[in-house]
Amino acid sequence: MTTAADPAVFVIDDDELVRAAIQGMLKSVGLRSQTFATPQEFLRSKRADGPSCLVLDVRLPGVNGLDFQRDLADAGIRIPVIFITAMEIFR
């Protein structure tokens, strides 16, 4: 059973399979997580207080992850961020 004070990991990635994979990995080690397809969904959500971090895709449609991190800081939202990105290989 988790409570609002339990650590939470928030995941923002536009790829549903990536979100599901990260959420499954986090669940397997007992961490509570919540996923979002866009930064806007994250901002609209009701997030419990308590220890948390954000797993954030660098390459998102619209705003990129680095700009979103700056927007969070400017809004006074202090949360540790772990950046992820898919590597594209061109042949």
Phi and psi restraints in degrees (value plus and minus 20) as a CYANA .aco file:
   2 THR   PHI    -127.4   -87.4
   2 THR   PSI     134.2   174.2
   3 THR   PHI    -142.8  -102.8
   3 THR   PSI     151.2   191.2
   4 ALA   PHI     -81.4   -41.4
   4 ALA   PSI     -43.7    -3.7
   5 ALA   PHI    -105.1   -65.1
   5 ALA   PSI     -28.9    11.1
   6 ASP   PHI     -88.1   -48.1
   6 ASP   PSI     127.7   167.7
   7 PRO   PHI     -78.6   -38.6
   7 PRO   PSI     125.5   165.5
   8 ALA   PHI    -152.0  -112.0
   8 ALA   PSI     124.3   164.3
   9 VAL   PHI    -136.4   -96.4
   9 VAL   PSI     104.1   144.1
  10 PHE   PHI    -120.6   -80.6
  10 PHE   PSI     115.2   155.2
  11 VAL   PHI    -141.7  -101.7
  11 VAL   PSI     105.3   145.3
  12 ILE   PHI    -139.5   -99.5
  12 ILE   PSI      94.4   134.4
  13 ASP   PHI    -174.2  -134.2
  13 ASP   PSI     119.0   159.0
  14 ASP   PHI     -98.8   -58.8
  14 ASP   PSI     -29.0    11.0
  15 ASP   PHI    -116.7   -76.7
  15 ASP   PSI      94.9   134.9
  16 GLU   PHI     -79.6   -39.6
  16 GLU   PSI     -58.1   -18.1
  17 LEU   PHI     -86.5   -46.5
  17 LEU   PSI     -57.7   -17.7
  18 VAL   PHI     -85.5   -45.5
  18 VAL   PSI     -65.2   -25.2
  19 ARG   PHI     -78.2   -38.2
  19 ARG   PSI     -65.4   -25.4
  20 ALA   PHI     -84.9   -44.9
  20 ALA   PSI     -60.4   -20.4
  21 ALA   PHI     -85.1   -45.1
  21 ALA   PSI     -64.4   -24.4
  22 ILE   PHI     -86.1   -46.1
  22 ILE   PSI     -62.9   -22.9
  23 GLN   PHI     -82.6   -42.6
  23 GLN   PSI     -60.5   -20.5
  24 GLY   PHI     -83.8   -43.8
  24 GLY   PSI     -61.3   -21.3
  25 MET   PHI     -83.8   -43.8
  25 MET   PSI     -64.2   -24.2
  26 LEU   PHI     -83.2   -43.2
  26 LEU   PSI     -62.0   -22.0
  27 LYS   PHI     -82.0   -42.0
  27 LYS   PSI     -56.5   -16.5
  28 SER   PHI     -85.8   -45.8
  28 SER   PSI     -40.2    -0.2
  29 VAL   PHI    -128.8   -88.8
  29 VAL   PSI      -6.1    33.9
  30 GLY   PHI      63.0   103.0
  30 GLY   PSI      -1.9    38.1
  31 LEU   PHI    -118.4   -78.4
  31 LEU   PSI     118.3   158.3
  32 ARG   PHI     -98.9   -58.9
  32 ARG   PSI     118.1   158.1
  33 SER   PHI    -162.5  -122.5
  33 SER   PSI     140.9   180.9
  34 GLN   PHI    -161.7  -121.7
  34 GLN   PSI     114.8   154.8
  35 THR   PHI    -133.6   -93.6
  35 THR   PSI     133.9   173.9
  36 PHE   PHI    -162.5  -122.5
  36 PHE   PSI     122.7   162.7
  37 ALA   PHI    -103.0   -63.0
  37 ALA   PSI     -44.0    -4.0
  38 THR   PHI    -160.1  -120.1
  38 THR   PSI     136.8   176.8
  39 PRO   PHI     -79.8   -39.8
  39 PRO   PSI     -53.3   -13.3
  40 GLN   PHI     -83.7   -43.7
  40 GLN   PSI     -59.6   -19.6
  41 GLU   PHI     -81.3   -41.3
  41 GLU   PSI     -62.9   -22.9
  42 PHE   PHI     -79.3   -39.3
  42 PHE   PSI     -66.9   -26.9
  43 LEU   PHI     -85.6   -45.6
  43 LEU   PSI     -52.9   -12.9
  44 ARG   PHI     -98.5   -58.5
  44 ARG   PSI     -35.6     4.4
  45 SER   PHI     -97.0   -57.0
  45 SER   PSI     136.2   176.2
  46 LYS   PHI    -114.0   -74.0
  46 LYS   PSI      93.9   133.9
  47 ARG   PHI    -128.3   -88.3
  47 ARG   PSI     113.6   153.6
  48 ALA   PHI     -88.9   -48.9
  48 ALA   PSI     128.2   168.2
  49 ASP   PHI     -90.5   -50.5
  49 ASP   PSI     138.4   178.4
  50 GLY   PHI     111.2   151.2
  50 GLY   PSI     156.4   196.4
  51 PRO   PHI     -83.2   -43.2
  51 PRO   PSI     116.2   156.2
  52 SER   PHI    -177.5  -137.5
  52 SER   PSI     145.8   185.8
  53 CYS   PHI    -166.7  -126.7
  53 CYS   PSI     148.5   188.5
  54 LEU   PHI    -142.7  -102.7
  54 LEU   PSI     105.3   145.3
  55 VAL   PHI    -117.6   -77.6
  55 VAL   PSI      97.0   137.0
  56 LEU   PHI    -147.5  -107.5
  56 LEU   PSI     104.8   144.8
  57 ASP   PHI     -89.8   -49.8
  57 ASP   PSI     114.1   154.1
  58 VAL   PHI     -90.7   -50.7
  58 VAL   PSI     -57.5   -17.5
  59 ARG   PHI    -125.6   -85.6
  59 ARG   PSI      77.1   117.1
  60 LEU   PHI    -139.1   -99.1
  60 LEU   PSI     130.9   170.9
  61 PRO   PHI     -83.4   -43.4
  61 PRO   PSI     120.5   160.5
  62 GLY   PHI      65.5   105.5
  62 GLY   PSI    -124.4   -84.4
  63 VAL   PHI    -109.4   -69.4
  63 VAL   PSI     119.8   159.8
  64 ASN   PHI    -107.3   -67.3
  64 ASN   PSI     143.8   183.8
  65 GLY   PHI     -79.3   -39.3
  65 GLY   PSI     -57.5   -17.5
  66 LEU   PHI     -86.5   -46.5
  66 LEU   PSI     -61.5   -21.5
  67 ASP   PHI     -86.2   -46.2
  67 ASP   PSI     -58.3   -18.3
  68 PHE   PHI     -85.1   -45.1
  68 PHE   PSI     -59.1   -19.1
  69 GLN   PHI     -79.6   -39.6
  69 GLN   PSI     -61.8   -21.8
  70 ARG   PHI     -84.3   -44.3
  70 ARG   PSI     -61.1   -21.1
  71 ASP   PHI     -80.9   -40.9
  71 ASP   PSI     -61.8   -21.8
  72 LEU   PHI     -81.3   -41.3
  72 LEU   PSI     -67.0   -27.0
  73 ALA   PHI     -81.4   -41.4
  73 ALA   PSI     -63.6   -23.6
  74 ASP   PHI     -82.7   -42.7
  74 ASP   PSI     -50.5   -10.5
  75 ALA   PHI    -106.6   -66.6
  75 ALA   PSI     -18.8    21.2
  76 GLY   PHI      60.0   100.0
  76 GLY   PSI      -5.9    34.1
  77 ILE   PHI    -111.0   -71.0
  77 ILE   PSI      87.2   127.2
  78 ARG   PHI    -121.1   -81.1
  78 ARG   PSI      92.9   132.9
  79 ILE   PHI    -168.9  -128.9
  79 ILE   PSI     113.5   153.5
  80 PRO   PHI     -82.5   -42.5
  80 PRO   PSI     120.9   160.9
  81 VAL   PHI    -141.7  -101.7
  81 VAL   PSI     112.1   152.1
  82 ILE   PHI    -130.0   -90.0
  82 ILE   PSI      97.8   137.8
  83 PHE   PHI    -108.5   -68.5
  83 PHE   PSI     119.7   159.7
  84 ILE   PHI    -149.9  -109.9
  84 ILE   PSI     139.4   179.4
  85 THR   PHI    -180.1  -140.1
  85 THR   PSI     130.9   170.9
  86 ALA   PHI    -106.2   -66.2
  86 ALA   PSI     118.3   158.3
  87 MET   PHI    -110.4   -70.4
  87 MET   PSI     105.4   145.4
  88 GLU   PHI    -120.4   -80.4
  88 GLU   PSI     113.8   153.8
  89 ILE   PHI    -131.5   -91.5
  89 ILE   PSI     104.4   144.4
  90 PHE   PHI    -122.7   -82.7
  90 PHE   PSI     115.5   155.5
